[in-house]
Amino acid sequence: MDRYSRTQLAEMSGVPARTIRYYHSLGVLPKAGRAGKEAVYTGEHLDRLRDIAAMQARGLRLDAIREVFAADAPSGEWHTVFNPIQPVSADQPAVIVTDDELSALLGDRRPEILEELRTAQYIEPCGDGWRIPDEPMLKGALILYDVGTEITLAGALRKLIRARLAELADEIVHTFGDAATTLYGGEGIGDDLLRFRDRFRAAAWEVGGATLADEIERAVREYRDQ
């Protein structure tokens, strides 16, 4: 069995030692074993940290993550609890739902907007169910629809948001890469970017949504005052 110190676990997972201690206090990470006065961690702790990062990247907060682990299946596969239809993948955000699940998501709007959602590529037929390429954007379109915005306009906004966020993501990653060059002498930057990818995604979930909401509120005020 692999055995790690807290420092080694932090280096391998990309999670700072102080965050590991914080996870212990919240109950999302099991307590370490002991070897004398030293804390000892195993591969199970490393896997748990990676699972936490993956769930944070999908937008789950730590209290929800704790509930997922508390309700976990005997096999230890949290993926079957979190999304029993399709395994979580940081590289593939699409989800697959049954027709009944889509109906539950759309509610009484379904007859009115199903074809529009297909045309705008918010949903795609997939066997007996449906593929949702971008679930957060679909939920955003439904919110806009409920306040009187047509699906076609929401689709245009989706493309605008994606394009601008892609530019911002490129700038963030390049800024990090340029800064890392000065810190690491240009060595291993690509590995570090991949290593911390899930941490970037988790930070984006926490910060990006609130920041965009604040900026939209500001823009609305300025537009109204013109």
C-alpha positions, 0 to 999 in steps of 0.5 A: 500500500502506498504511504504518503506524508501530508507534504507528499500528498499535497504535491501529488494532488495539487491541493495545499496542505492547509486545504487538506486539513480543512477538508478533514475538518469538514468531513469530506476527506477521511482522517490520516493514519498515524506513524508515531507523530506523523500523519500517513496518507494512502492512495485512497486519500489521493483518489478522494482529493481528485474526486473532490476536485472533479466534483467542484469542477462541475459546480458542487460545493463542499457541503454537497460533496460531503452528502455525495460521499455520505450516500456513496454506493458500497463500491465506492464509485461516487459517479453512480450516485452523482450521475447514474446515467453518464460518468463524470468527465472533466473533458466532456461536459455533455450529459445524457437524460431519458425522455422522462428526465427531459420532461421533468426538466422542461416541465409544462414548457416542453410542447412549446419549446422542444423543437426550438431547443433542438434547432438551437442545439441545446438538446440532441436526440440520443437513442431513446433519450437526449444529449444535453451538450451544455446543461448550464446553458440550457438551464440559463435559456429556460430562465430567460424563456420564463421571463419572456426571452425567445429561445432563438435569442437565448441561443444567440446569447449563448454563442456570445457568452461562449466566444467571450469566455473562450477569449477570457479563458485563453488569457487566464491560462496564458497569464498563468503560463507566463507567470510560471515561466518566471517561477519555474524557469520554463520547466514543467509548465505544461504539466502544472497547467494540466495538474491544476486544471480542475482547480481552475475549473472549481475557481471559475464556478465559484467566482465566474458566475457571481462576477458575470451577474454583477457585471450584467447588473452594472450594464443594465443600470448603465443602459437604462440611464443612457 
